[in-house]
Amino acid sequence: MAKKKPGDPTEFSFEERLARLEQIVTKLESGDVGLDESLKLYAEGAGLIKDCRKTLAEAEKKIAKLTEDAAGKLATEPFEPEGGAGEAAEAEDVET
């Protein structure tokens, strides 16, 4: 297994990345940081959003929904999130 580089976003769990994103939002909303720091935080946050979305997309691919056919046999089918694929594509249109 390849060793992860320090600073690699995948070295942190999804929950840790989400918590860091919440910290960034709180700092930016407070208005207590200067322009340069705000830009750095914004860029970091945009990267975290991208990483979190990728993690969620991979998790959705792993989910299978169990269904029962007319004969009572159980079968699996791919997971389709509510709102369909169009909604997911819209959500990815975030500028960085």
N, C-alpha and C positions, 0 to 999 in steps of 0.2 A: 504494500500500500504506500502511495506517495506521501511524503511528509509535507504538511501544510506550512506555508511561509508565514512568518509573523506579520500581522496586519491583514492577512487573508480573511475576508468577511465570513468565509465558511468555517473559520475556526470557532466562531461563536454560534450558539444555538439560535433558532428562529426567535425564541422568546427574548434572548439577550439583545438581538438586533432590534426587535420591536421596542424594547424598553429604552434603548439608546435613541431611537427615533422619537419616542415620547419626550425624552430629555431635550432633544434638539428643538422640537416644536415649542416646548415650554420656554426655553431660552429666547427663541426668536420672537415669540409672542410677548415676552416681558418688555422688549425694547431696551434692555439694559446692555446690549452688546453693540459694538461699533460696526461700521459697514464692512470692513475687511473680515472681521470674525463672523458676521452674519453670512457673508458670501461663502466662507469656508464651511460653516454649519449647513447651509443650504445644499452645497455640493455633497457633503457627507450624507445628508438626509436623502437626497435623490438617489445616491448609490444604495443606501439601505432599503429604500422602497423597491428598487429594481431587484435586489437580492431576495427580499421577502416575497415579492410576487413570483419569482422563479421557484422558490421553495414551495409556495402554495400550489403552483401549477404542477410541479412534480408530485406533490401529495395527491392532488386530484386524479392524476393518471393512475395512481396505485389503488384508488378506491373502486370497488366493483359493487354494483347493487344486485342483491339477490331478488329474483322474481320466481313466481310459481306459474307454470303453464297450466292449461286446461286439464291435463292428465295428472296434475299434482306433483310433477317433477320440478325440482329446484334448478334454476339456471342463473348464470350471471350475465350481466350486460354492463357496458361501460357507464361510468358515472357521468351524468349530464347536470351541470349546475343550473339552478333556477335562473331564468332569463336567457338561457341559451348562449351560444358562442358569440353573438353580436355584442352582448353586454360585456363579456370578457375582453373582446377586442377594443371596445370603447375605453375600458378602464386602463388599457396599456398606453393610451395616447397622452402621456405625461411628458412635458418637456423637461430636459435636464440642463 
